[in-house]
Amino acid sequence: MMQKDEIETKREIEKAFGFEYVDTIKPVSDVVLEKVIKRVKRKRFPLFNKKHNKWINSLYGEAVRLKKEAPYVIKKVNPLIGVGVFAKKNIAELSFIGEYAGELRARKRKDSLNDYVFGYMVGFFSTPWVIDAEKRGNFTRFINHSFDPNISSRGVVVDGVYHVIFFANRSIKKGEQLTYDYGPTYWRARPYPQNL
């Protein structure tokens, strides 16, 4: 699998892990994209959610549009966990980390067995779709679980499409592993996580 101790370019990631690197969600069809946009428009969010999305969009919308990524490196954690994402530079609190990228497709029963599936929720509401980063994704698919994570996720509507983004929930030092709390439902079909 991994030949180098540290991997940081998109091409190196594709070669080392055998998946297509994409910067944003890629709907499996135009029909899925149309349905997503229609659902986002149709949702009548409470006033708080509209204000919240406006704030999140003003903070992170441009980073989503430009497909920005925090400075990172992928390296081995240990034989049990495999690899993780580490900060290449100091990252300030609330900094944009990246978008959870992959194929936007219909939810399937066996998704609980796929470690690279992220729930796709418009606001607080579940949808019939997921983001699957198994065959197409980016560095965020390597972010490991922690009960005391240093990054959080939010959904943001940018140009009519809902995106799942990660941001630093505190200052992160150079060399520190980026971690996220995937929550109890993620672990139902998987071995309970080792805390980082």
Disulfide bonds with the S-S distance in Angstrom:
none
